[in-house]
Amino acid sequence: MCAAVYVLSTVTGYVLTSALLLKCPSLLHRRKRETFLSRHISHRGGAGENLENTMAAFKHAVQLGTDMLELDCHLTKDEQVVVSHDSNLRRSTGINAYISDLAYAELPPYLCKLGVTFQRECFCEGGDDKRIPLLRDVFDAFPNTPVNIDIKVNNDTLIKKVSELVVKYDREHLTVWGNASNQVVKKCYKENPHIPVLFSLPRVLQLLGLFYTGLLPFVPLKEQFLEIPMPSIITKLKDPNRLTRSQRIITWLADRLLMRKALFQHLTARGIQVYIWVLNDEEDFQRAFDLGATGVMTDFPTRLKDFMDRNGISKPQ
């Protein structure tokens, strides 16, 4: 009997303490310093309105008032840091070659029309700008715009050179970097701990485990940004009639586990920004902000801006 009372009191104390710290994390953790706050994030510069990852796309998004540019980086054969999503150029240029096998001067231009990855049966036709830019071009053109860098390959030289560029342009306070790979994120943090990092995929899974076991409020976190997909959008990216029952169940379960308002509120209270990607419909914009996400990543920056203006979603100060 005494043992049962002891166990019950211990479990009750744990649950109550966890619930309190989930709501009030400042009792245990110092809030992370936020040097910028992003609500409107342009995915690949806005891949639905201009050719992805081009200077034209970035310029359009910045002129529109985006809070952040999201982009992807690779390293050329002559060790130039370029902004491009795919390691192989077939999809984007029609040439079956790897960026790492070509010097920067040898890189082909983008095709005139590219598919929009996160919008079913949608293509974007570009204008005159089809050049694959250098990362330094982006830093030169937009010195005051936060940039979200996806390090696309596990390459020590790439990580080192990106860090050097960030430091050279005095952008440690305006940059976040990382990848789904935990190895890449660890290397980024080791190379330059002053540049905030993203949660890798294994760390996202660990975060969920901590949240659902009640341990999260007790655990320190080095990451400052959580970027996660909204699983339910898969029904908009694929023909719903072609989704199997198991795919529907997995999508529903993943959505229920990831899209948790209590989790987002806890993280933002600790100074960790939550971004949801890649949303292109107003219904999804609304849901993300209703859940307490800090920002939304989109291929259609004009569409997101119009939605935010109509709904009075304030710009970060």
C-alpha positions in Angstrom: 0.0 0.0 0.0 2.8 2.4 1.0 4.6 1.6 -2.3 1.5 2.3 -4.3 1.0 5.7 -2.6 4.6 6.5 -3.2 4.4 5.7 -6.9 1.1 7.5 -7.3 2.4 10.7 -5.5 5.7 10.6 -7.6 3.8 10.2 -10.9 1.3 13.0 -9.9 4.2 15.3 -9.0 5.9 14.6 -12.2 2.8 15.2 -14.3 2.0 18.4 -12.5 5.5 19.7 -12.7 5.8 18.8 -16.4 2.5 20.5 -17.2 3.6 23.6 -15.3 6.9 23.9 -17.1 5.2 23.2 -20.4 3.1 26.3 -19.9 5.8 28.3 -18.2 9.2 27.2 -19.5 10.9 30.4 -18.4 10.8 28.9 -14.8 13.6 26.6 -15.9 15.0 27.8 -19.2 16.3 31.2 -20.3 14.5 32.3 -23.4 16.6 32.2 -26.5 17.5 35.6 -28.0 15.6 36.2 -31.3 17.5 38.6 -33.6 14.7 38.4 -36.2 11.2 37.0 -36.4 9.8 35.6 -39.6 6.1 35.1 -40.5 6.3 35.3 -44.3 9.0 33.0 -45.7 9.6 32.6 -49.5 10.4 29.0 -50.3 13.2 29.0 -52.9 12.4 32.6 -53.3 8.8 31.9 -54.3 9.0 28.9 -56.7 5.4 29.4 -57.9 5.9 33.0 -59.0 9.4 33.0 -60.4 11.9 30.3 -61.4 13.1 28.8 -58.1 16.3 29.9 -56.5 17.0 32.7 -59.0 17.9 36.3 -58.2 14.7 37.3 -59.9 12.7 35.2 -57.4 14.6 36.6 -54.4 14.2 40.2 -55.6 10.5 39.8 -56.2 10.0 38.3 -52.7 12.0 41.0 -51.0 10.2 43.8 -52.9 7.0 42.2 -51.7 8.1 42.4 -48.1 9.0 38.8 -47.3 10.5 38.3 -43.9 12.9 35.5 -45.0 14.3 33.9 -48.0 14.7 30.1 -48.0 17.3 28.6 -50.3 19.5 25.6 -51.0 23.3 25.4 -51.4 25.7 23.1 -53.2 29.4 23.3 -54.0 30.8 23.4 -57.6 34.0 21.6 -58.7 35.9 24.9 -58.3 34.5 25.3 -54.8 31.9 28.0 -55.4 28.9 28.0 -53.2 25.8 28.1 -55.5 22.1 28.4 -54.8 20.3 25.4 -56.3 18.1 22.7 -54.9 19.1 19.5 -56.8 22.5 18.0 -56.8 21.8 16.7 -60.3 20.8 19.3 -62.9 18.5 17.2 -65.1 15.2 18.4 -63.6 16.1 22.1 -63.5 18.3 22.5 -66.6 17.7 19.4 -68.7 21.4 18.5 -68.5 22.2 15.2 -66.8 25.2 16.4 -64.7 26.0 17.0 -61.1 26.9 20.4 -59.8 29.9 19.0 -58.0 31.3 17.8 -61.3 31.2 21.2 -63.0 32.9 24.5 -62.5 30.7 27.5 -61.9 31.3 28.9 -65.3 30.1 25.6 -66.8 26.8 25.4 -65.1 23.9 25.5 -67.6 21.0 27.9 -67.2 17.6 26.9 -65.8 14.9 25.7 -68.2 12.2 28.2 -69.2 9.6 26.3 -67.2 9.9 24.3 -64.0 7.4 22.3 -62.0 6.4 23.6 -58.6 7.2 20.7 -56.2 4.5 21.5 -53.6 1.6 22.4 -56.0 0.0 19.6 -58.0 0.1 20.0 -61.8 1.6 23.5 -61.5 4.5 25.0 -63.5 6.3 28.3 -63.3 7.5 30.0 -66.4 10.5 32.3 -65.9 11.7 35.5 -67.5 15.2 36.5 -68.5 16.9 35.4 -65.3 17.8 31.7 -65.6 21.2 31.8 -64.1 22.1 29.7 -61.0 23.3 32.4 -58.5 26.2 32.3 -56.1 25.3 32.5 -52.4 27.4 35.7 -52.2 25.2 37.3 -54.8 22.2 36.8 -52.5 24.2 38.2 -49.5 25.3 41.2 -51.6 21.8 42.0 -52.9 19.9 41.6 -49.6 22.2 42.5 -46.7 19.3 43.0 -44.2 17.1 40.1 -45.2 17.2 36.9 -43.0 18.2 33.8 -45.1 17.4 30.2 -44.3 20.0 27.9 -45.8 19.5 24.2 -46.5 22.9 22.6 -46.7 22.0 20.0 -49.3 25.0 17.6 -49.1 27.2 16.4 -46.3 30.3 18.2 -47.4 32.8 19.7 -44.9 34.1 22.2 -47.5 30.6 23.4 -48.3 29.8 23.9 -44.7 33.1 25.7 -44.0 32.6 28.0 -47.0 29.0 28.9 -46.2 30.2 29.8 -42.7 33.0 31.9 -44.0 30.5 33.8 -46.3 28.1 34.3 -43.4 30.9 35.7 -41.3 32.3 37.8 -44.1 29.0 39.5 -44.7 28.3 39.9 -41.0 25.2 37.8 -41.2 25.4 35.4 -38.2 22.4 37.2 -36.7 20.5 37.0 -39.9 21.0 33.4 -40.9 19.8 30.0 -40.0 21.2 26.8 -41.5 20.9 23.0 -41.3 19.4 20.0 -43.0 17.2 17.0 -42.3 20.5 15.0 -41.7 21.6 15.1 -38.1 25.2 14.7 -39.2 25.0 17.9 -41.3 23.5 19.9 -38.5 26.1 18.7 -36.0 28.8 19.7 -38.4 27.2 23.1 -39.0 27.0 23.7 -35.2 30.6 22.6 -34.7 31.8 24.8 -37.6 30.1 27.9 -36.3 27.9 27.7 -33.2 27.0 31.4 -33.6 24.8 30.7 -36.6 21.4 29.3 -35.3 20.6 25.7 -36.5 17.4 23.9 -37.5 16.1 20.7 -35.9 17.2 17.7 -38.0 14.8 14.9 -38.8 16.1 12.7 -36.0 15.9 15.6 -33.6 12.3 16.3 -34.6 11.5 12.7 -33.8 13.3 13.0 -30.5 11.5 16.3 -29.8 8.1 14.5 -30.3 9.1 11.7 -28.0 10.1 14.2 -25.3 6.8 16.1 -25.8 4.5 13.1 -25.5 6.4 11.6 -22.5 6.3 14.9 -20.7 10.1 15.2 -20.6 10.4 18.2 -23.0 10.0 20.9 -20.4 13.0 19.6 -18.5 15.4 19.2 -21.5 17.6 22.0 -22.9 17.6 22.5 -26.7 20.4 24.0 -28.7 18.3 24.5 -31.9 16.5 27.8 -32.4 14.3 26.9 -35.4 11.8 24.1 -36.0 10.8 23.6 -39.6 8.3 20.9 -40.2 5.8 20.0 -43.0 2.0 19.9 -42.5 1.4 16.2 -43.4 -2.2 16.8 -44.4 -1.0 18.7 -47.6 -0.1 15.3 -49.1 -3.7 14.9 -50.1 -3.3 18.1 -52.2 0.0 17.1 -53.8 -1.2 13.7 -54.9 -4.5 12.5 -56.4 -6.6 11.6 -53.4 -8.1 8.7 -55.3 -4.7 7.1 -55.7 -3.8 7.2 -52.0 -4.0 3.8 -50.3 -5.8 3.3 -47.0 -2.5 2.8 -45.2 -1.1 6.1 -46.8 -4.2 7.9 -45.6 -3.9 6.5 -42.0 -0.1 7.3 -41.9 -0.8 10.9 -43.1 -3.6 11.4 -40.6 -1.4 10.0 -37.7 1.6 12.1 -38.7 -0.6 15.2 -38.9 -2.1 14.6 -35.5 1.3 14.0 -33.9 3.1 17.0 -35.5 0.5 19.7 -35.6 0.2 20.3 -31.9 -0.6 23.8 -30.6 0.7 23.0 -27.1 4.1 22.0 -28.6 4.3 25.2 -30.7 3.4 27.4 -27.8 6.0 25.8 -25.6 8.8 26.2 -28.2 7.9 29.8 -29.0 7.9 30.6 -25.3 11.5 29.3 -25.2 12.4 31.6 -28.2 12.4 28.8 -30.7 10.6 29.8 -33.9 8.3 27.3 -35.6 8.0 27.3 -39.4 5.5 25.1 -41.4 6.3 24.2 -45.0 5.4 24.3 -47.8 1.9 25.8 -47.7 0.3 27.3 -50.8 -3.4 27.4 -50.0 -5.2 29.9 -47.7 -6.9 27.1 -45.8 -3.5 25.8 -44.8 -2.1 29.4 -44.0 -5.0 29.9 -41.6 -4.5 26.5 -39.9 -0.8 27.1 -39.4 -1.3 30.5 -37.8 -4.2 29.2 -35.7 -1.9 26.5 -34.4 0.6 29.1 -33.2 3.3 28.7 -35.9 5.7 31.6 -36.0 5.8 31.6 -39.8 4.7 30.0 -43.0 6.9 28.9 -45.9 5.3 29.2 -49.3 5.9 29.0 -53.1 3.5 31.9 -53.6 4.7 34.9 -51.6 2.0 37.2 -53.1 -0.8 34.9 -52.1 0.5 34.6 -48.5 1.0 38.4 -48.3 -2.5 39.1 -49.5 -3.8 36.5 -46.9 -1.9 38.1 -44.1 -3.0 41.6 -45.0 -6.7 40.6 -45.2 -6.6 38.8 -41.9 -4.6 41.4 -40.0 -1.7 39.0 -39.3 1.0 41.5 -38.2 4.5 41.7 -39.5 7.2 41.1 -37.0 8.6 44.2 -35.3 
